[in-house]
């Protein structure tokens, strides 16, 4: 009994995780899209929005990348690799030929490769909680 009580006190004393300056929780709307093939690039109408989230604590890291329809609906969830690269935070999904770069002014560049076509989407992000799970279509890895 004493051991269980000690464990409970330890768990309670650690308290809840708090957001740090390095945390990222951003909803991003896409302003422009370029579609590039081997024969050239052309503008396209934006059809996606992106939500990115990242939290790091000693020995613990959590990240999410939601690729959604415009308005953060019908979202597919992915688990990205997150790295700080210079002044950018990069959310990478190498198995899906996709990465997003967030700059310190909350501007996003999202690059996705589909066969021999590259889609370069640019947008702006604001701090936000993730969309509700009811808007997620699937859980993807």
N, C-alpha and C positions, 0 to 999 in steps of 0.2 A: 504494500500500500504506500509506504514511504517513497519508493522508487517512482510510482505513478504520479504522486503529488509533486515530486521534484521535476519530472518531465513536464507536467502541466504548468508549473511556475516558469520554467525555462521558455516554453512556447509562448505564454502570455507576456513574458518580459521582452521578447523580441519585438513585439508590436507589429502593426501593419507596415507593409512596404510603402514608401513615399516616393513621389515623383522627384526625379533629379533633373538638373539642367541638361544632361545627356539623353534623357528620355525623349522619345518621339511618338506623338499620337496625332496624326494629321489626316484630314479629309482633303482630297485634291480634285479640283475640277480641271478638265483639259480644255485649253483654249485653241490649240492648233495641232494638226496631225499632218505629217508628210509620209507618203507611201513611196518607198524606193525599191525599184527592181533593177536588174542589170541594164535596162534601157533608159533609166532616168527616174526622177522623182516628180511627184505631183501632190497637190494638197488634197486632203480628204476632210469630210465632216467628222468632228469628234463623236465617238459612240461609246466611250468608256469614261469612268471616273475611277479613282484609285484611293484606297485607304491604306496607310502604312503605320505600323506601330512597333515600338522597340523599347524594352526596359532591361537594364542590366544592374545586377546586384552581386555582391561577392559570391562567386560560385554558382550563379543563377543568371540565365539570360532567356528572355522571351521575345519573340518577334512574330509579326503577322503581316501579310500582304494580301489585300482584298482587291481583286480586279472585278469591277462592277459595270453595270449599264449606267448611263448618265443618271445622276441623282442618287448614287450609291444604292441601287436596287439590283436584285439578281446577281449577288456577289459570289464569286468563286474564291475560296480561301486557300492560301498557300503559306508555307513555312520558309521564309527566305534566310539566306546567309546575310548578315549585316556587318558592314565594315565602315570605319571612318577612313576616307581617302582625301587627304588635304582638308579643304573646307567643306567637303561633301560627305553626306552619309549615303552609302550605297546599299540598296536592297537588291540582292541578286538571287535569281532562280535559274542557275545554269542548265538544269535539266529541261527547262522550258524556253531556253534562248531568250531570256528576259532580264532586264535590270532597270532599276529606277534610281536616279540621283537627286537628292534633295540638297539645295544649297542653304546657306545661312539666312537668306531672305525668303525662305519658304517657296522657292520656285522649284518645280519638278521637271525633270526630263525622263521620260519613260521610253525604253527602247525594247521592241519585241521583234523577233525573227520568226517568220512563218515560211517554210521552204526557202525560196530565193528572194522573198520580199521582206524588207525591213520597215517597220512602222516606228516613226519617231514622234512621240506625243509630248507636247509642252503645256504646262499648266501652273496653277498656283494652289497653295495649300494653306489651310487654317487649322489651328489646334482644335481637336474635336474628339469626342468619345466615338468608339466604333459603332457602325450601324447595327441595329438589333439582329440577332441570329435569324429571325424570321425572314430577313432579306437575303440570306445566304442560300445559294442553290446547292452547293456541295462542299465537301471537305476534301481538299486535294493536298497532296504532298509534293 
